[in-house]
Amino acid sequence: MIQLPLVGAFLEAAGVILEKRILKSRLVDYKNYTVYSFLAIVVLMLPALYFFWDVEGAALEQKNVLIFVFVILSSVLANLFIFYSLKREKVVEFEPLWLMQPFFVVVLAFILFESERDIYPVGFALVAGLSLIASHIKKHHLQFDRYTVTALLGSFFFAVELVVSRFILEYYSSFSFYFIRCFFIFAVTLAVFRPSFNSIKTSKMTLMILATSLIWVLYRVIVYYGYLNLGIIFTTTIFMFSPVLMFLFAVIFLNEKPTLRQAISTFLIFICVVLAVYLSASR
């Protein structure tokens, strides 16, 4: 069972690196890319709906519909915040902030699910947060710009979305849940931003967006499968490998040069979150 989350961790890292390459283009801004990417996801998933569509009647109960609406709104905010930050931040600067997402997941799971409650994640979360703050202190001044703040907000809203999704995942197949989520995100952002599609007229850009979208489809199906069958804590533990891979990919493929402080911060946050979920799972 551990193989699927490992594959998912690799896909997550690869997806962020590809998105960074796309967003580096001056022709693509974060608003337009949100619409492009979710359109591509919807188009890619449509042919497979016949084989994987599965929605139980309980999903249409008012309480569960309202939970799904909340998930969609959180997802819209999370994606916009992350794309806005990724457009400007280097991946080696973005990655420690992205690493806070599983930390938020652990804390929220601790709060919302009695079966996931353990004091250890909270203690290690505080250490991880202090490490993050320390990595942004320059010459005795705290350096948190708007891109750093939006990356943190994006990580938080992604965590909110993922944890809250657990309340209703059992009423859908993982594929159906992700398709419905992405369709409504596409519809909302299309209605709000009404982008021009001229910026993706090149075949290379189109193929990159399609490839990235396929990666996120596979990634999310694995995440939802893990939450339902392996548990939030165990799945989150395995996905800790993703930010580490992201950090390495940025150095290798994007020629980014991390500072020693960024490297140490990444290492400390990684260790804190892994210890938190490991000790919680072993108790």
Buried (B, 14 or more C-beta within 10 A) or exposed (E): EEEBBBBBBBBBBBBBBBBBBBBEBEEBBBBBBBBBBBBBBBEBBEEEEEEBEEEBEEBEEEEBEEBBEBBBBBBBBBBBBBBBBBBBBBBBBBBBBBBBBBBBBBBBBBEBBEEBEBEBBBBBBEBBBEBBEEBBEEEEEEEEEEBBEBBBBBBBBBBBBBBBBBBBBEBBBBBBBBBBBBBBBBBBBBEEBEBEEEBBEEEEBBEBBBBBBBBBBBBBBBBBBBBBEBBBBBBBBBBBBBBBBBBBBBBEBBEBEBEEBBBBBBBBBBBBBBBBBBBBBEE
